[in-house]
Amino acid sequence: MSKDHQLKTNCIQLVPIFQNLDKEEMVRIAALSHVKDFQKGEMVFHAGDEEEFLYIVHKGKVKVTHLTDNGKEQLLRILESGDFMGELSLFAKNIHDSYAQASSAAEICVIPRRTFQDVLIKHPETAMKVLEEVSRRLSQTERLITQFSSQDTEHRVAYYLLETAEEQKTTNLTLPMSKKDIASYLGTTQETLSRKLTDFQKQGWIEQHGHRRIRLLDKISLRQITNT
């Protein structure tokens, strides 16, 4: 097996939705995919582009954003090794409504829609896993809209800290992205985010350690904010 083909096979194996496929099927998908390198800041796709591929992040990070009605960029999620995007293209022709940009040098495996549709037909369990992931992302988006559309920044920051603690299963958090990106995700500014975190620290609810480490000291008080 060539080095390039081995790389593509490794990329396929990273993704949980492919875990039920046998080795031969993975090799076949890898043979029909290709690898693209992106420099930091380079666009993977734009809003308005036709969705024709499933993109799998092999190395690096990719941020997915959309423009709000007032023209501001809002972060939807950051993808890392093993994450994928473009899954809606697997079921029907669609147009991207978001932007994907490499936030570091990235290596991405690209699978054409028709290739993957063949896999879904032969392996219904894989189709179910894709649908589960689509459902999870839709649910996450609905929660985001519900929590952030009418709530103030204090509420958003408290909610984000509690959600991150739940995901990481610890009160000693490592922020998964920069404060600039978190601010974009929460629909606020980096300055406002920093001010709210400082306020929480003064209240004795959290401790900040460096740029990415936060320890939650009083989850009850933070939860009370999200319930108001």
C-alpha positions in Angstrom: 0.0 0.0 0.0 1.4 3.4 -1.0 2.1 6.1 1.6 -0.6 8.3 0.2 -3.2 5.5 0.3 -2.2 4.5 3.8 -2.7 8.1 4.9 -6.2 8.2 3.4 -7.0 4.9 5.0 -5.8 6.2 8.4 -8.0 9.2 7.9 -11.1 7.1 7.3 -10.4 5.0 10.4 -10.4 8.1 12.5 -14.1 8.7 12.1 -16.5 6.9 14.4 -19.2 6.5 11.8 -16.9 4.2 9.8 -16.1 1.8 12.6 -18.6 -0.8 11.5 -17.0 -1.1 8.0 -14.6 -3.9 7.2 -11.1 -3.2 6.2 -11.8 -3.9 2.5 -14.6 -1.3 2.5 -12.4 1.3 4.2 -9.6 0.7 1.6 -12.1 1.1 -1.2 -13.4 4.4 0.2 -9.8 5.6 0.7 -9.0 4.8 -2.9 -11.9 7.1 -4.1 -11.0 9.9 -1.7 -8.2 12.5 -1.9 -6.2 14.5 0.5 -6.0 18.3 0.5 -3.6 20.5 2.4 -4.7 23.9 3.7 -2.6 26.7 5.1 -3.7 28.6 8.2 -6.4 31.0 7.1 -7.2 29.3 3.8 -10.9 28.6 3.1 -12.1 25.0 2.8 -15.5 26.2 1.5 -17.7 29.3 1.4 -21.4 29.8 2.1 -23.2 29.5 -1.2 -20.9 26.7 -2.5 -22.6 23.4 -3.4 -22.2 20.6 -0.9 -20.5 17.9 -2.9 -18.1 16.3 -0.4 -17.7 14.9 3.0 -14.7 16.5 4.6 -12.7 14.7 7.3 -10.1 16.5 9.3 -7.0 14.3 9.5 -4.6 16.9 11.0 -5.0 20.5 12.2 -8.1 22.5 13.1 -10.9 24.0 11.0 -13.4 26.5 12.3 -17.0 26.6 10.9 -18.7 30.0 11.1 -21.7 31.8 9.7 -22.6 35.5 9.2 -25.4 36.8 11.4 -28.1 39.2 10.1 -26.0 42.2 11.1 -23.0 40.9 9.3 -20.9 39.7 12.2 -19.1 36.4 12.1 -20.3 33.8 14.7 -18.4 30.6 15.4 -20.4 27.4 15.2 -17.8 24.9 16.0 -14.1 24.0 15.7 -13.2 20.7 14.1 -10.1 18.6 15.0 -8.6 15.3 14.0 -11.4 12.8 13.4 -14.2 15.4 13.0 -16.1 15.8 9.8 -18.3 18.2 8.0 -20.5 18.3 4.9 -22.6 15.4 6.1 -25.8 16.8 4.7 -24.4 16.4 1.2 -24.6 12.7 1.7 -28.4 12.6 1.4 -29.3 15.3 -1.1 -27.8 18.2 -3.0 -27.5 21.2 -0.7 -25.8 24.6 -0.6 -23.4 25.4 2.3 -24.9 28.0 4.6 -21.6 28.4 6.5 -17.9 29.0 6.0 -15.1 26.6 6.8 -11.6 28.0 7.3 -8.4 26.3 8.4 -7.5 27.8 11.8 -4.1 26.1 11.6 -2.3 24.2 8.9 -4.7 21.3 8.1 -4.8 18.0 6.2 -8.3 17.1 5.1 -9.6 13.9 3.4 -12.3 14.7 0.9 -14.9 12.0 -0.1 -17.2 12.7 -3.1 -20.9 12.5 -2.3 -21.7 9.7 -4.7 -18.9 7.5 -3.3 -20.3 7.8 0.2 -23.9 7.3 -0.9 -22.8 3.8 -2.2 -21.5 3.1 1.3 -24.8 4.2 2.9 -26.8 1.9 0.6 -24.6 -1.1 1.5 -24.3 -0.3 5.2 -27.5 1.1 6.7 -25.9 1.1 10.1 -23.4 3.7 8.9 -26.3 5.8 7.6 -27.9 5.6 11.1 -24.7 6.8 12.6 -24.5 9.8 10.2 -28.2 10.6 11.0 -27.4 10.4 14.8 -24.6 12.9 14.3 -26.8 15.2 12.2 -29.5 15.0 14.9 -26.9 15.8 17.6 -25.7 18.8 15.7 -29.2 20.1 15.1 -30.0 19.7 18.8 -26.8 21.6 19.7 -27.7 24.4 17.4 -31.3 24.6 18.8 -29.9 24.8 22.3 -27.4 27.5 21.2 -30.3 29.6 19.7 -32.5 29.1 22.7 -29.8 30.0 25.2 -28.2 32.9 23.3 -31.0 34.6 21.4 -32.6 36.3 24.4 -30.1 35.9 27.2 -27.4 38.4 28.4 -23.7 37.8 28.2 -23.4 36.7 31.8 -25.9 34.0 31.2 -24.1 32.8 28.1 -20.7 32.6 29.7 -22.0 30.8 32.8 -23.9 28.3 30.5 -20.8 27.7 28.4 -18.6 27.0 31.4 -21.1 24.5 32.8 -21.6 22.8 29.4 -17.8 22.5 29.0 -17.4 21.1 32.5 -20.1 18.5 31.6 -18.4 17.6 28.4 -14.9 17.3 30.0 -16.4 15.6 33.1 -14.3 17.8 35.4 -14.4 21.2 37.2 -10.8 21.8 36.2 -11.5 23.0 32.6 -9.2 23.4 29.7 -10.9 25.8 27.3 -11.1 24.0 23.9 -10.4 27.2 21.9 -9.1 30.7 22.3 -11.1 33.3 24.2 -11.4 35.2 20.9 -13.2 32.1 19.4 -15.2 31.5 22.5 -16.4 35.1 22.3 -17.4 34.6 18.7 -19.2 31.4 19.6 -21.1 33.2 22.4 -22.0 36.2 20.2 -20.0 38.7 22.2 -16.6 40.4 22.2 -13.3 39.1 23.7 -13.2 42.1 26.0 -16.7 41.4 27.4 -15.9 37.8 27.9 -12.7 38.6 29.8 -14.6 41.1 31.9 -17.3 38.5 32.8 -14.7 35.9 33.7 -13.0 38.4 35.9 -16.3 39.2 37.6 -17.0 35.5 38.2 -13.5 35.2 39.8 -14.1 38.1 42.1 -17.4 36.5 43.2 -15.4 33.4 44.1 -17.2 31.2 41.5 -14.1 30.4 39.4 -10.3 30.5 39.3 -8.4 31.4 36.2 -5.0 29.9 35.5 -3.3 31.2 32.5 -5.1 31.6 29.2 -6.9 28.3 28.9 -7.3 26.8 32.4 -10.4 27.6 34.6 -11.4 25.8 37.8 -15.1 26.0 38.7 -15.5 26.6 42.4 -19.2 27.3 42.7 -21.3 25.5 40.1 -24.5 26.2 42.1 -24.1 30.0 41.7 -23.2 29.6 38.0 -26.3 27.4 37.4 -28.5 30.0 39.2 -27.4 32.5 36.6 -28.5 30.2 33.8 -31.9 29.7 35.4 -32.8 33.3 35.8 
